[in-house]
Amino acid sequence: MYKKVEDTKVFIENEQSAVGIREEHCRLLQDTVLECLKHENIKAGCEVNILLTDDESIKQINKQFRNVDAPTDVLSFPMADIKKGDINDDGSDYDPDEGLLMIGDIVISTETALRQSELYGHSFEREIAFLTAHGVFHLLGYDHMEKDEEAEMMEKQEAVLNKLGLRRE
């Protein structure tokens, strides 16, 4: 029997020291993941891994996996066959010990998040929650290559942030 979405586990690894990450930041990332799953009406318990890193490390990951030699704000690596919130394959990668659907990994550059929060004039907390939501929606099969897809994804991200009390100013 698989667990419910409330049993979702979010593992956060902070491998950077450029930005001070506190316990409340980690809770915010966990809450953001859960809210995204609820927003998409995902019923299964899930597992999501978040790596907080610096610009140099995310640049290396970006080059290795996307052949782009530059830092970025967030990268997503899906591990389940999900398209726009629908789990397409019952053979998706479940953690047999936990009974959780392994959705994937998200990598966030905290250095870029801090710069972007200053650039856009909002809190660091809002920015890391936005990047987490962005990453989760990519894991759930959303993209933003086309204008209509971008608008749909932005609407979903903002709905989640609003629910968390992080409205755009």
Backbone as numpy.savetxt, mean C-alpha at the origin, in Angstrom:
# Nx Ny Nz CAx CAy CAz Cx Cy Cz
-10.34 -23.50 6.75 -11.18 -22.31 6.75 -10.30 -21.07 6.75
-10.63 -20.13 5.88 -9.85 -18.92 5.79 -10.42 -17.86 6.71
-9.54 -17.02 7.18 -9.91 -15.99 8.15 -10.62 -14.82 7.47
-11.21 -13.95 8.30 -11.94 -12.77 7.81 -10.99 -11.59 7.66
-11.45 -10.58 6.93 -10.63 -9.41 6.66 -10.11 -8.76 7.96
-10.89 -8.85 9.02 -10.46 -8.27 10.30 -9.20 -8.95 10.84
-8.93 -10.17 10.38 -7.75 -10.92 10.81 -6.53 -10.61 9.95
-6.67 -9.68 9.04 -5.56 -9.31 8.15 -4.33 -8.93 8.95
-3.19 -9.35 8.44 -1.90 -9.02 9.07 -1.11 -8.11 8.13
-0.62 -7.04 8.70 0.23 -6.11 7.97 1.59 -6.11 8.66
2.59 -6.57 7.94 3.93 -6.61 8.47 4.70 -5.41 7.95
5.28 -4.65 8.86 6.00 -3.43 8.49 7.45 -3.58 8.90
8.33 -3.37 7.93 9.76 -3.38 8.21 10.30 -2.00 7.88
10.95 -1.39 8.86 11.52 -0.06 8.69 13.03 -0.21 8.59
13.55 -0.14 7.36 14.98 -0.33 7.17 15.72 0.99 6.96
15.06 2.09 7.16 15.67 3.40 6.93 15.80 4.16 8.25
16.65 5.19 8.22 16.81 6.01 9.42 16.68 7.50 9.09
16.34 7.83 7.86 16.26 9.23 7.42 15.06 9.96 8.04
13.98 9.23 8.28 12.75 9.82 8.82 12.34 9.01 10.05
12.01 9.71 11.12 11.60 9.03 12.35 10.22 8.41 12.20
10.16 7.09 12.28 8.88 6.36 12.19 8.51 5.93 13.61
7.32 6.36 14.02 6.83 6.04 15.35 5.77 4.93 15.27
5.42 4.41 16.43 4.42 3.35 16.50 3.09 3.79 15.88
2.71 5.06 16.09 1.44 5.54 15.52 1.49 5.58 13.98
2.68 5.75 13.40 2.79 5.67 11.94 2.49 4.24 11.48
3.04 3.27 12.19 2.79 1.86 11.83 1.32 1.51 11.97
0.67 1.98 13.04 -0.77 1.74 13.20 -1.55 2.38 12.05
-1.15 3.58 11.64 -1.82 4.25 10.52 -1.68 3.43 9.23
-0.52 2.88 8.98 -0.33 2.05 7.78 -1.21 0.81 7.85
-1.28 0.18 9.01 -2.13 -0.99 9.19 -3.60 -0.63 8.98
-4.03 0.48 9.57 -5.42 0.92 9.41 -5.73 1.24 7.95
-4.76 1.81 7.25 -4.96 2.16 5.83 -5.17 0.90 5.00
-4.35 -0.11 5.24 -4.50 -1.38 4.51 -5.88 -1.97 4.76
-6.26 -2.05 6.03 -7.57 -2.62 6.39 -8.72 -1.84 5.74
-8.62 -0.52 5.76 -9.69 0.31 5.19 -9.79 0.12 3.67
-8.66 -0.04 3.00 -8.68 -0.31 1.56 -9.39 -1.63 1.26
-9.08 -2.66 2.05 -9.70 -3.98 1.84 -11.20 -3.91 2.10
-11.59 -3.20 3.15 -13.02 -3.04 3.44 -13.70 -2.24 2.33
-13.03 -1.21 1.84 -13.60 -0.38 0.77 -13.89 -1.22 -0.48
-13.06 -2.21 -0.72 -13.22 -3.09 -1.88 -14.06 -4.32 -1.58
-14.59 -4.40 -0.35 -15.45 -5.51 0.04 -14.73 -6.86 -0.03
-13.42 -6.84 0.27 -12.66 -8.09 0.35 -13.08 -8.80 1.62
-13.47 -10.04 1.51 -13.98 -10.80 2.66 -12.89 -11.62 3.35
-11.87 -12.03 2.60 -10.83 -12.90 3.14 -9.82 -12.11 3.96
-9.29 -12.76 4.98 -8.16 -12.20 5.70 -6.95 -12.18 4.77
-6.15 -11.16 4.87 -5.04 -10.99 3.94 -3.73 -10.75 4.69
-2.67 -10.88 3.95 -1.35 -10.55 4.46 -0.71 -9.56 3.50
-0.21 -8.46 4.04 0.46 -7.43 3.26 1.75 -7.08 3.97
2.82 -6.96 3.21 4.12 -6.57 3.75 4.45 -5.17 3.25
4.88 -4.31 4.18 5.28 -2.95 3.82 6.72 -2.75 4.26
7.55 -2.33 3.31 8.95 -2.01 3.58 9.11 -0.50 3.50
9.55 0.10 4.59 9.85 1.53 4.61 11.35 1.68 4.39
11.70 2.43 3.35 13.09 2.51 2.96 13.46 3.94 2.61
14.67 4.13 2.13 15.13 5.47 1.75 15.22 5.55 0.22
15.55 6.73 -0.26 15.59 6.96 -1.71 16.60 6.05 -2.42
17.76 5.86 -1.83 18.80 5.05 -2.47 18.35 3.60 -2.62
17.74 3.06 -1.58 17.28 1.66 -1.63 16.13 1.48 -2.62
15.17 2.41 -2.61 14.04 2.26 -3.54 14.51 2.47 -4.98
15.54 3.29 -5.16 16.12 3.47 -6.50 16.69 2.15 -7.01
17.39 1.42 -6.14 17.95 0.12 -6.52 16.84 -0.88 -6.85
15.80 -0.90 -6.04 14.67 -1.82 -6.29 13.98 -1.44 -7.60
13.79 -0.15 -7.83 13.15 0.34 -9.05 13.97 -0.07 -10.28
15.28 0.03 -10.17 16.15 -0.35 -11.29 16.09 -1.86 -11.53
16.13 -2.63 -10.44 16.13 -4.09 -10.56 14.83 -4.62 -11.16
13.69 -4.09 -10.73 12.41 -4.67 -11.12 11.69 -3.92 -12.24
12.02 -2.65 -12.44 11.32 -1.86 -13.45 12.26 -1.25 -14.49
13.57 -1.50 -14.32 14.59 -0.97 -15.21 14.54 0.56 -15.28
14.19 1.18 -14.16 14.14 2.65 -14.05 15.19 3.04 -13.02
16.19 3.82 -13.46 17.31 4.19 -12.60 17.03 5.50 -11.89
16.00 5.49 -11.02 15.62 6.69 -10.27 14.81 6.25 -9.06
14.85 7.06 -7.99 13.98 6.75 -6.86 12.53 7.06 -7.22
11.63 6.47 -6.48 10.20 6.72 -6.64 9.58 6.75 -5.25
8.30 7.05 -5.16 7.68 7.13 -3.84 7.17 5.79 -3.34
6.57 4.98 -4.23 5.99 3.71 -3.80 6.06 2.69 -4.94
6.32 1.45 -4.58 6.30 0.32 -5.51 5.42 -0.77 -4.92
4.74 -1.51 -5.78 3.87 -2.61 -5.35 4.24 -3.88 -6.09
4.24 -4.97 -5.36 4.56 -6.28 -5.93 3.46 -7.26 -5.55
2.45 -7.44 -6.45 1.32 -8.33 -6.14 1.74 -9.79 -6.08
1.09 -10.53 -5.20 1.35 -11.96 -5.05 0.08 -12.79 -5.27
-1.03 -12.13 -5.53 -2.30 -12.85 -5.74 -2.92 -12.36 -7.04
-3.73 -13.20 -7.63 -4.41 -12.84 -8.87 -5.71 -12.13 -8.54
-5.62 -10.81 -8.44 -6.77 -9.97 -8.09 -6.92 -8.91 -9.16
-8.14 -8.73 -9.63 -8.41 -7.68 -10.62 -9.54 -6.82 -10.10
-9.21 -5.60 -9.78 -10.18 -4.62 -9.27 -10.98 -5.18 -8.11
-10.27 -5.77 -7.16 -10.91 -6.25 -5.94 -11.46 -7.65 -6.01
-11.54 -8.26 -7.19 -12.07 -9.61 -7.33 -10.92 -10.62 -7.34
-10.98 -11.59 -6.43 -9.98 -12.65 -6.40 -10.34 -13.61 -7.51
-9.47 -13.71 -8.52 -9.80 -14.45 -9.73 -9.50 -15.94 -9.67
-8.67 -16.35 -8.75 -8.20 -17.73 -8.78 -8.23 -18.29 -7.37
-9.00 -19.35 -7.16 -9.02 -19.98 -5.84 -7.67 -20.56 -5.47
-6.79 -20.71 -6.45 -5.45 -21.22 -6.19 -4.47 -20.11 -5.87
-4.97 -18.92 -5.54 -4.07 -17.83 -5.18 -3.22 -18.23 -3.99
-2.22 -17.46 -3.73 -1.23 -17.79 -2.72 -1.77 -17.53 -1.32
-2.21 -18.59 -0.64 -2.67 -18.50 0.73 -1.56 -18.99 1.64
-1.42 -18.35 2.77 -0.49 -18.80 3.79 -1.22 -19.92 4.55
-0.81 -21.17 4.36 -1.54 -22.29 4.97 -1.52 -22.27 6.50
-0.46 -21.72 7.08 -0.37 -21.66 8.55 -1.33 -20.63 9.12
-1.53 -19.55 8.40 -2.35 -18.45 8.90 -3.75 -18.41 8.29
-3.96 -19.07 7.14 -5.25 -18.99 6.46 -5.50 -17.62 5.87
-4.42 -16.95 5.45 -4.52 -15.59 4.91 -4.10 -15.56 3.45
-4.81 -14.75 2.66 -4.44 -14.52 1.27 -3.24 -13.58 1.24
-2.16 -14.02 0.66 -0.95 -13.20 0.58 -1.11 -12.25 -0.61
-1.45 -11.00 -0.31 -1.74 -10.02 -1.37 -0.47 -9.52 -2.04
0.55 -9.18 -1.24 1.79 -8.72 -1.84 2.58 -7.78 -0.96
3.56 -7.15 -1.60 4.50 -6.28 -0.91 4.40 -4.86 -1.43
4.59 -3.90 -0.52 4.62 -2.48 -0.86 5.92 -1.93 -0.32
6.60 -1.12 -1.13 7.83 -0.46 -0.71 7.59 1.04 -0.80
7.88 1.74 0.30 7.67 3.19 0.36 8.97 3.87 0.74
9.36 4.89 -0.02 10.49 5.73 0.36 9.99 6.81 1.31
10.43 6.74 2.56 10.00 7.76 3.53 10.62 9.12 3.21
11.81 9.12 2.60 12.44 10.40 2.22 11.58 11.11 1.18
11.15 10.37 0.17 10.29 10.97 -0.86 8.95 11.36 -0.27
8.40 10.53 0.61 7.12 10.85 1.25 7.22 12.17 2.03
8.31 12.35 2.74 8.49 13.59 3.51 8.57 14.80 2.57
9.35 14.68 1.52 9.46 15.78 0.53 8.11 16.09 -0.10
7.38 15.04 -0.47 6.08 15.25 -1.12 5.07 15.87 -0.16
5.12 15.49 1.11 4.19 16.10 2.07 4.45 17.60 2.18
5.70 17.99 2.18 6.05 19.41 2.22 5.65 20.10 0.92
5.90 19.46 -0.20 5.55 20.02 -1.51 4.04 20.23 -1.65
3.25 19.24 -1.20 1.79 19.32 -1.36 1.10 20.02 -0.19
1.88 20.37 0.84 1.33 21.14 1.95 0.41 20.36 2.88
0.70 19.08 3.08 -0.06 18.32 4.06 0.90 17.53 4.95
0.34 16.82 5.90 1.17 16.12 6.89 1.89 14.90 6.27
2.97 14.55 6.93 3.69 13.33 6.57 2.78 12.12 6.73
1.93 12.15 7.77 1.00 11.04 8.02 0.05 10.85 6.84
-0.48 11.94 6.32 -1.38 11.84 5.17 -0.64 11.26 3.97
0.59 11.69 3.78 1.35 11.22 2.61 1.66 9.74 2.70
2.10 9.25 3.87 2.41 7.81 3.94 1.13 6.97 3.88
0.03 7.50 4.38 -1.25 6.79 4.25 -1.68 6.77 2.78
-1.51 7.89 2.08 -1.84 7.95 0.65 -1.00 6.94 -0.14
0.31 6.92 0.13 1.18 5.99 -0.61 0.85 4.54 -0.28
0.46 4.28 0.96 0.04 2.93 1.33 -1.24 2.54 0.59
-2.22 3.43 0.59 -3.47 3.16 -0.13 -3.19 2.95 -1.61
-2.33 3.80 -2.18 -1.97 3.67 -3.59 -1.37 2.28 -3.85
-0.46 1.87 -2.97 0.15 0.55 -3.11 -0.85 -0.57 -2.99
-1.76 -0.48 -2.03 -2.77 -1.53 -1.84 -3.67 -1.62 -3.06
-4.11 -0.49 -3.58 -5.00 -0.55 -4.75 -4.28 -1.14 -5.96
-2.97 -0.91 -6.08 -2.22 -1.61 -7.13 -2.23 -3.12 -6.87
-2.03 -3.52 -5.61 -2.06 -4.96 -5.30 -3.42 -5.57 -5.61
-4.47 -4.76 -5.51 -5.83 -5.23 -5.77 -6.22 -5.14 -7.25
-5.25 -4.83 -8.10 -5.47 -4.90 -9.54 -5.83 -3.59 -10.21
-5.73 -2.48 -9.51 -6.02 -1.18 -10.12 -4.75 -0.59 -10.70
-4.93 0.24 -11.72 -3.80 0.91 -12.35 -4.22 2.33 -12.67
-3.29 3.11 -13.17 -3.60 4.51 -13.49 -2.92 4.95 -14.79
-2.80 4.01 -15.71 -2.17 4.32 -16.99 -3.09 5.15 -17.89
-4.37 4.95 -17.79 -5.35 5.71 -18.56 -6.02 6.73 -17.66
-6.50 7.82 -18.24 -7.10 8.91 -17.48 -8.28 8.44 -16.61
-9.17 7.59 -17.18 -10.32 7.12 -16.40 -9.89 6.20 -15.27
-8.86 5.37 -15.52 -8.33 4.50 -14.46 -7.71 5.33 -13.35
-6.99 6.38 -13.73 -6.36 7.25 -12.75 -7.41 7.93 -11.87
-8.49 8.39 -12.49 -9.56 9.05 -11.74 -10.22 8.05 -10.77
-10.46 6.82 -11.23 -11.07 5.80 -10.37 -10.18 5.49 -9.18
-8.88 5.33 -9.43 -7.95 5.00 -8.37 -7.83 6.17 -7.38
-7.78 7.38 -7.88 -7.68 8.55 -7.01 -8.93 8.67 -6.13
-10.09 8.41 -6.71 -11.34 8.47 -5.95 -11.33 7.46 -4.81
-10.86 6.25 -5.08 -10.80 5.21 -4.05 -9.82 5.58 -2.94
-8.65 6.07 -3.34 -7.63 6.45 -2.36 -8.15 7.57 -1.46
-8.77 8.56 -2.04 -9.29 9.69 -1.26 -10.43 9.26 -0.35
-11.27 8.33 -0.80 -12.35 7.83 0.04 -11.79 7.15 1.29
-10.74 6.36 1.11 -10.10 5.69 2.24 -9.49 6.72 3.19
-8.76 7.70 2.65 -8.13 8.71 3.49 -9.18 9.54 4.23
-10.27 9.86 3.56 -11.36 10.60 4.22 -11.89 9.79 5.40
-12.08 8.49 5.20 -12.60 7.61 6.25 -11.65 7.59 7.46
-10.35 7.75 7.18 -9.35 7.76 8.24 -9.14 9.15 8.85
-9.93 10.12 8.38 -9.81 11.49 8.90 -8.65 12.27 8.32
-8.19 11.89 7.14 -7.04 12.54 6.50 -7.48 13.23 5.20
-8.48 14.07 5.31 -9.02 14.77 4.14 -7.98 15.67 3.48
-8.11 15.77 2.18 -7.25 16.70 1.42 -7.63 18.12 1.84
-6.62 18.93 2.09 -6.87 20.32 2.54 -7.22 21.21 1.37
